[in-house]
Structures are given as structure tokens and as C-alpha cells.
């Protein structure tokens, strides 16, 4: 903290200058790994939605009842992969060191 010089009050003291360091990369969190993870999660989410739609269609039409295992498998596999990718991503981001 600054002390006033003789004959100067604290109100006349100059304010200490702060240096604000600006990042050269304003979107520093958009690393290639983060972008690849986001693209992977988007593709897996689309696959999950496709499987859910497939389940509803297979339930609606009688000839497709025997093939309902295919969209169910898509939903299960994509949900497991989404959980695994999110777990790894969050673990890496939260416990970064």
C-alpha cells in the first residue's frame, strides 16, 4: 500500500496501476480436443435420437416388431458411449492439474 508523501493527503495519492493481461487467444477453451469431443457428443446424440425414433416406429408398425432390437441396441450403445465420453471429459477438466 502506498503512503502519502509529506504534504499530500490520501485522497490526492495516485491510484496504483493494474495491468490487465489480455489473452492472445480469446477462445482459449476451444482446443482441438474439446472441439473433437463436442463433435463426437453431437454425433452420438444424433444416433441416440435416431434409435429412439426407430423404437417408436418399430412399435407402431406390426411388420417391424421383430426388428425392434436394432434401435434398442443403438440407444444402449450410444448412451453408454455418451456417458463414457462425458465422464472422461469432465474428469479431465475438473481434475486438471
Steps between C-alpha positions, in 0.01 A plus 500: 500500500622848417572753767441869434798726456532792741235762427284256301176348624382152420232642268770659282706182473517345157320171464722199450501388140380152424609317194228300331654225297292422196517156360623469146245224457159629607343156456769316694261222605435396137792264473499240223429229757197690636365559150547133410321397819211734422470360147510145633232575759280664234532194275423263787199710600371486143545122505310481829212705355499282187475189717213646705312587182568149370354347815181702464466405132567132570232498771251671271522267200428129540753369241789672684437346845765235437765762430452719806829368639698706248389847618515381862861398443572842345351676802689289752837526325472874435388567859796302637743683271354841590539422870859379450606799289336749738661328798847520348451858385371623836766310692770658283352850538420485873816332620741673267813553667 
